[in-house]
């Protein structure tokens, strides 16, 4: 019941799949966990899961997959490929939890992985939920202000990574990344925030420095 309420707040989409075949076999819904990939590169990223003929590819403007179901408490294995580099993926997610795997650029041009896990929580169906995921240590004292205001969007959020904050629904919201007390990059438009939906702000590195990417949390069917 609790898991169904959470999934009700996530839009269902299958656009990230290259075939209508589950990437990872799962048992009953209560035993499932959820995993998504973030491609921190302009080059395409591909996941080939162990034991599956289906693949998952991120290319172009699509930087994040939907959350895909994986067996809860078991290790989801596969191979990540980008720019001719191949690295193994092995992620264990507790039942009901959500893991985000960031495929960051490595010093040798390969792929460095950072996994951020978010435990299950019961959503407030009257609020929008926004999380900040931070994967760039160069952004010291990272804050996300409401654009044009000295108002930290996550000042009341629990410490940790990610930091998730419930907000009242609104037609539009623009935010500004702040590092070491200074604005970094242009404001980022989140668009409308809808009740009972979840959103993520991804603080990721780039050749130009730290920047924010906004995505809507979705579960693939």
N, C-alpha and C positions, 0 to 999 in steps of 0.2 A: 504494500500500500504506500509506504513512505517513498520507495524508489519510484513507483508509478507517478507520484505527485511531482517528484523532481524531473522526471523525463517529460512530464506534461509541460514543463516550462522551457523545454529545449525544442527548437524547430527540427522537424525530421527532414533529412535530405540524403540523397544517394549520389549526388553529382561527383563526389570524390572518387568513386569506384570505377575501375576500368572493366569490371564484369559484375554481373548480378550473382556473385558467389561470395559467401562470407569469407573474409580474410582469415579469421580464426574461428574454429568451432567452439561453441559455448553450450553449456547445459541450460538448466532452468534460469529464468530471468534474475532470480535472487542471487545466483552464483556469478553473475556477470560483473565485470569491471569495464572501464572505458578508457580509451587511449586515443590521443591525436598527435599529429606531427606538425611542427612548425619549420618551414624552410627559410633559414636566415641566409639567403644567397639569391643572386639573380639567375643562377643556373638551376635547371630542373633537378628535383630530388625524387628518387623512386624507392619504395619499400617492396621487397619480395619476401613475404612471410614464409617461414619454414612449413613445408607440407601443404602448400596451397598453390594452385595454378593462377590465382588472381594476383594482381599487383596494384599498388597505390602510387599515384604520381602527382607531384605538385610542380606546376610550371606556370610561367607567365605571371599574371597579377595575383594568382591564388597562392597565398603563403601558408595557409592553414587547412588541414583536413577537418572534416567533421570528426566527432568522437566515434570510434568504432568499438564494438563489443569485443572483449577478450575474456578468457577464462579467469575469474576472480581467484586470487591467491596462487595462480600458476604463472610460470614465466612465458611471456609471449616473445618468440624468437623470430629473427629474420635477418635480412641484409639491406642496409641502406647504401644507395649508389648515387654519387654526384661527381661530375667532372672526371669520370674515370676512376674515382676512389671508391672502394668498397669497405664498409665497416659492419661488424655484427651488431645487431640490436637484440638486447635481452632485458626485458622490463617486467617486473612483477608488480601487479596492482591488487590491492585488497578488494574483496567483493564490495561493490557499490561505489568504490572510489573512482576518481578521474585523474589520469596522468597525462601531462603534456610533455612531449619530447621535442626539445629544441635542437635542430641540426645546425649547429654553429660552425663558422669557418675555423679550421685549425691552422696553426702556424705554418704547417707544411703544405697548406692548400687542401687538406683533406676535410674530414667531418669530425667535429667534436660534439659529443652529445651532452645535454643537460636535461635531467628529468625533474619536473616539478609536479608533485602529487597534491591533490586537493581532496580531503575527505568528504564523504557524503554529508550534506546538511539539508534540513527540511526547508524548502523555499517558502517565502512569503508571497502568496499569489497576488497580492495587491501592490507589490513593489517590483521594480526592475533591479537586477543584481549585476554589479560591475566589479570585475577583479583586475588587479594590477599584477602582472608577472614580470619580474625584474631579472634579466640575464646579462646585464652590462655593468660590471663593477666600476667602469670609468665614470659612470654617472653617480657622483657622491652626493649624499643627502638627497636622494631622488624624491621628488614630489610631482604630483599631477594636479595643477590648479585648474579651476574653471577659467576658461579663456577670458582675459580682460579683467580678472579679479585675483586678489591675493587670498584665495580660498582653496585650501588643500582638499581635494575630493575624497581622500582616504584618511583624513586626520582622525576619524573615529573608528577606522577599521582595525581589527586585531593585527598585531605585529606578525611578521612572517612572510613567506613567499609561497603562494600569492596572498595578497591582501584583498579581501572582498567586502564590498560596501553595498547596502541596499539603499536605493534612491527612489523618490517618487517618480512616476512616469512623467515624461515631458516630450514635447514635440521635437525639440532640437537640443543638442548639447555639444559644445566644442570645448576641448581641453588643451592645456599647454604643459609640456614637459619642462621641469625645472631641475637643473643639476647644480649643486653647490651655490644655490641662491640665484642663479641666472637662468633666464629662459633659453631653451635649446630648441632650435628648429621652429617651424611654423605651428600654429594651432592645428589640432586634429579634430575633424568632425566625426562624432559618433552617430549622428543622425537621430532619429526618434528613439526614445527609450520606452519600451512597452512593458506593461505589468506582466509578471510571471514569465519573463524572459531573462536570459543571462548573457552577459557580454564580457569580453576580455580586452584589456589594454596590454599589449606586449611591448615591453621595453627591451629592445634588441640592439646589438651593435651593427654598424655599417661603416664603409670607408669614410663617410663624412662625419661619423661620430654617433653617439646614442640617438635613437629616435623611437617614436611610438607607432605601433600598428594596431588598429582597432578591428576586432572580429566579433561576430555573433556566435555564441556557443550553440552547436547543433549536434544532434545524434543521428548518425546514418542508419537507415533501415535496410 
